[in-house]
Amino acid sequence: MQVTIKNAHLGQATSLLFDLALKGKQSRHRTKFIKLLAERSKEVEEQRKQLAEEHANKDGGDKPIIKDEKYDIADQEAFQKDIQELYEEEIVIEGGDHQDMLKTVKWALDECDKAYSGKEAVIYDYLCDQFEEGDDK
């Protein structure tokens, strides 16, 4: 089993999983899964910052210019293209040592009786799809 999640969905997936009422093994495995997503979120944020620095106008010392706590981006279109590519990349969590954890989180999502609406419903559906597709891998 493996689960693939796009970088763009990491934050929402983490929030949804964090809010599930679980205990015992299910809670521990959910927490391990969230930690993997949080590590990836941190990497993505560092890469986003690096892209902003690369695309920012530079001062005389070749340092990125920051205005109002934001990078002064020279070419917004190119920057947005690179950011979109970053967000389309995926984290793949393989079975192996994570096999039991993935099965437990899938079970927790399948057995969840919480009603979702709006953005939560969309991310819930996305996660369920990713875990179902992961069964085949």
N, C-alpha and C positions, 0 to 999 in steps of 0.2 A: 504494500500500500504506500502511496505517496500523495501528498497534498500540495497543490500549487496555488499561490495567492499573489495577485498583482500588488506591486508596491503601493499603488493608488488606494488600495483597500485595507492596508495594514491598520491604520488608526481606527477605522470603523469596526473592523473585525475584532480588534482588541477590546474596544468598548463593549460590543455586544457580548462577547464571551465573558468579560469581567462581570457583567451584570446578571449572568445566569446563576440561579440559586442552586449550588451543588455542595455536596459534602463528601468526606472520605476520599476514596480513590479518584472519583470524578473531579473533585475540586483540585486535588494535587496535580492530576494530569492536565487539567485546564490551565493551571498556573504555569506548568512547564511549557505548555504550548504558547501561552501569552508571553513568556520570557523570550522564546525564540522570535516571536513577532516583534517584541520591543527591541531586541538587539538589531533586527533588520531595519526597523524604523529609525534607529539611531544612525545606522550606516547610510540610509537614504537621505536623512537630514544633512549629514556631513557632505554627501555627494552633491546635494542641492546647493549647499553653501559654496562648495568648490566651483560649481557651475556659475553661480552668481558672481563669484570673484573673477572667473575667467571672462565673463561677459561684461563686467563693469568697466566704466571709464576709469582711467588711471590718472593719478596725480603725477607731478614731476619726478617723484621717487619711485614710480611704477607700482604704487600701492593703490588698491581699489578705492574709489571715491564713495563715501557713504553720506547720504543726505537723509535727514529725518529717520535715522536708524535703519535705513534701507540702502542697498547697493544701488548706485546710479548706473543702470544698465544701458549700454550703448545701443544694442540692437535687440529690442524686445521680442521681435518675431523669432530670431535665431535662438534666443534664450528660452522662449516658450517651447520651441521645437525640441530643444535638448531636455527640458524639464519633462515634457510629455513622454519622450523616449525613456527617461528614468522611471517615470511612474508606470509605464507599460511593462517594465522588467518584472520578473517574478521571483519569489522565494519558493524553492522546492524543498519540502520536508519529506525526506525518504523514510521508509519503514525502518529496517535494521533495529537500532537501539530505540527508535521512536515508535515502533509498531504498536505496542500496547497503548501508548499515549494517544496515537492517532485513532485507534479503534474506540477508545474511551470518549474522546472528544466528539467523534462522529455519533456515538451512541447518545451522548448528552444533547447534541443538536437534534437528533431524530426524536428523542423522547421529551423534548422541551414542550411544555404546555402553555408557555407564555404567548400572549397575542401580540403580534408586531404590526406596526403600520408605518407608512411613509418610508423614510430612508432606512430605518431599522429592518423593515420587511424586505427591502431590496438586498441589504447586506446579509440578512439571514438566508435568503434564497441563494445568494451567491456562494456563501459558505457551504450550504448543503450540497449545492451542485459540485463544488470543488471536492468535497469529501466523497461524493458518489462517483465522480470521475476517477478519483484516486483509488477506489476499490479495484478498478480494472488494471492498475499499474503495479 
